[in-house]
Each structure stands twice: as structure tokens, then as C-alpha cells.
Amino acid sequence: MQESAAFKCLSLAEARDLAQRCCLQAGSSQEVAQALAEATVSAEGHGLASVGFEHLADYLHGFASGRIAGLAKPLITQVAPAMIRCDARAGIAQLGFDQAFGAVCDSARQLGISLFALHNGFTCGELGYYTRRLAAEGLVALAFCNGPALLTVAGQRQPIYSTNPLAFAAPCGDGRLLLIDQASSATAFVNLLKAAEAGEAIPEGWAVDAQGAATLSAREAMHGALLAFGGGRGANIALLVEVLAGGVAGGNWSLDAPDFRSGAQSPGSGLLVIAIAPHLLDEQFEARLARQMQRLATLGVHPPGQAKQQAWARAQIDGISLPMALYQQLAARV
């Protein structure tokens, strides 16, 4: 990868080191810094800049303001043979998942299914990070998370739910994965934020203004709310995720979650992850799924997540490329 004046090229090791040093300088523990650096570099390397180093800035501000407890040690409890509960203690979700990861995998392999439920955490970052790691272990995984309210539904003007994403991953053999990671909103909040900062118009159906009226102005939408994809059906998905992440996992309901960008209180987000051992039901699962994906490809259906895996393969060799302004902003912190 060739470096230009507009970008800074880093190897994955250099990127992890930069992210760790930024976190430590912002007041996090070594454990927190390592967990967050790994998740940040993974997102960036998979081509997801908005939840990579761009999003790291939100965590650094969170450490500084007290929205994230940078020294928090998650409290992990095995509440049932296949159920693991984690109190993030106002810290990051990634560390709790890291510490429970082995137990989640073991429970799924021994019992066929395992559930990880985290509450009292900051936003979960890239949701696909959790399911992708489980799929790499031969498991089928689902994940759901919520956060502060950003999305409204028909007939309302105030935000009711967060973007409430869900993620899915399954192994297809030969190291390939089927990956799905999508929000319940018509677009990600970060896309709205970028459009507002640039003063750009947004597509119809993305958001409403403060009065609940449809708008094409990103800046007006920042005072309003995002819309669900597909109207009422997307809103139903948002509610489903809300019940699993805010209800079953014990996180704050989105309506009660403090802002993740301001103030000194944690959003108290919830994260629910389910891991299934498919080989206990069908030893040929991966081979069958691989053949099905190949058949769909011949019909013009491209498997979700392919571009992310290709980006990660390139990053292993070439590293990542950060906008120079972002790199300089982060480097100035350390």
C-alpha cells in the first residue's frame, strides 16, 4: 500500500499499538486498551472505517468525560449451564466478551447452544465483530444490541429506539464466513452525522426533523430522528432487538439510555449474543452451506460479508490506511 499526503499507512501491529496508546493515554487500563484496540483494528481492516478508528475517538472522549469507566473490570457470572451474564460496570462491551469468549464457545460445543448477555456497557462498536469471531470457531452466531434512542416510528416525532442492529455469522468451510450486520434504521447514524457535518442533503426516507416531518436536510435530521428501514416492518425488527438487548440482556431501554456522545453517564447498553454448534445437528453443515452459497452465486446472489473478508485479507498484507487528519489527531494524543 502506497502512502500519500492524504493518508497514513500502518501495519496491523502499528495500528494496534496506536489504538492501545491512545486508550492508555485517555485513562484506560491495559486490558481495556488491548480489547478496544483489537476491535478497532478488526473493524478498520474489514473496511468499516465508521466503526474503526473514526469511532475510537468516541471511546477516547468517553474515557475522558467518565461516560466509560476505563478501569472497569467486567463481572461475569455463569447463571445457567448455557447462559453467561456480564455486568460491564460502565466499561466497554468488548472486554466482557473477550473474557467470556472461551466459556461461550465451550458451552456451545458441549450443550449445543450458548447465550452471552451483557448490560451496563458503552455502545458495542461493530456488532459483526462478535459473531464473526464465533463463526471462526465453527459456530453459528447471532447478536443484538441497543443504545440511546435515535430512531422513531410512524406517528411519532421523538426517537424511540436506537439503530438497534443485529448481526449473524456462519462458517461456510475453507475459512469463508457468511456475514450479515445491519441496523434497523434506514441508514447508520454515522452516515447522517457525516452528511450534517458536510452540509449535504440526505435521501428521502432516512430521517425526520424535530417536528416529525420528512426532511432531506441532514442538519435538520440531527434535531429529529432516523427512520426504520421498510417502515413498520423495520420498526418491528427494532422492537425485537430492543426486547432482546434492553430486556433479556438487561440493558437500558433506548428511551432511558444517556447520550453516548455527551455527558458523564454510561449509555448502559445491552448486548445479547447467541452461539449454536451446528455440527451437533448436522456434521455436514459447513459443506452444505458452502454448496448453497455457490448455488446462490450462480444465480447472481452474492454472499453478504464477502467484501469484508477480502478487505481483511488485504489488510493482513498491506495494513490499513487512515486519513492523515485522523491519524494526526490520534497521534497527537500520545
Sequence and secondary structure as in RCSB ss.txt:
>XXXX:A:sequence
MQESAAFKCLSLAEARDLAQRCCLQAGSSQEVAQALAEATVSAEGHGLASVGFEHLADYLHGFASGRIAGLAKPL
ITQVAPAMIRCDARAGIAQLGFDQAFGAVCDSARQLGISLFALHNGFTCGELGYYTRRLAAEGLVALAFCNGPAL
LTVAGQRQPIYSTNPLAFAAPCGDGRLLLIDQASSATAFVNLLKAAEAGEAIPEGWAVDAQGAATLSAREAMHGA
LLAFGGGRGANIALLVEVLAGGVAGGNWSLDAPDFRSGAQSPGSGLLVIAIAPHLLDEQFEARLARQMQRLATLG
VHPPGQAKQQAWARAQIDGISLPMALYQQLAARV
>XXXX:A:secstr
    TTEEEE HHHHHHHHHHHHHHTT  HHHHHHHHHHHHHHHHTT GGGTHHHHHHHHHHHHHTSS TT   E
EEEEETTEEEEE TTS HHHHHHHHHHHHHHHHHHHSEEEEEEEEES  S THHHHHHHHTTT EEEEEE  S  
EE TT  S  B    EEEEEEEETTEEEEEEE SBSS HHHHHHHHHHT B  TTSEE TTS B SBHHHHTTSE
EEBTTTHHHHHHHHHHHIIIIIIS    GGG   SSSSSS   EEEEEEEE GGGT TTHHHHHHHHHHHHHHTT
   TTHHHHHHHHHHHHH EEEEHHHHHHHHTT 
